[in-house]
């Protein structure tokens, strides 16, 4: 089965490349808005949705020819998709115009006849030539490079998302010896059935603290009812954006490493299906639930497992991983109270650590489901 996967890398364009990148972002936005406008008009005048092509605008606006034509062709596809989504589901909303200051700066280009080339330190993109790149991981040789999306984040840094297509392998295992159970933990990430937890690296916690401090400072600097904030405010805003991106990148790297390790070590990974939104609302955990990256971690586990022919097995939402005694199987409803971290089984008398016991149950459940 063919699947897609994206690898994200930071790039370091030189001055001339940066100018061209900005131009390309601008042209992509321009074409998007022009197309929206024309589609609206064709609908109002002829009651038909007509999708224009970039060629139409290139005649009128010569400068569009300066940038990667594939970037503009992709805008056409994106416009079409946006309308199709809107027609299928009105809740999604009518495609919006992109403003110069508030829209994301990005464009996508495709691999055509080797026009994109990756080497150890550079990426070659149409019209731009070779740009310096930091590649912290490499895709397997047999993967096919399909497209590249270039983005500039709020901090000013540039990134590329390189999209690959690969053939997913499905290997059947009948041996569930190499199974691990992971119980979600709000602090850290998980506790496994051997009682080890995924401790976040120290540097990461430190960066997070710095970010929170910078955010608080920023909100104190904000003056209500004023259109233009102070220079110091915008400076601080930029600082927050930089720190935020650093934390995000560190978290991603860490989650990638953790998930890669687990997929390499185990054939089956048992986890529970969590309702993150419901959890953070009902327990008022808010930020900490969404921010520790569990959802992203699970997605990484899943796609890495799939590529390697391993399996992530989710226990049913109703599976009582925390309530069940892993020794005798008795249920202890008292553990529904999340503040209970340690408990004694009322039936067999074994002592349990909440997370560790749950992780063992998840491991056993994964082994059971794997053999079904
Ligand atoms: Zn028991």
Boltz pocket constraint, residues with backbone or C-beta under 6 A from the ligand:
constraints:
  - pocket:
      binder: B
      contacts: [[A, 325], [A, 326], [A, 327], [A, 328], [A, 329], [A, 330], [A, 345], [A, 346], [A, 347], [A, 348], [A, 349], [A, 350]]
      max_distance: 6.0
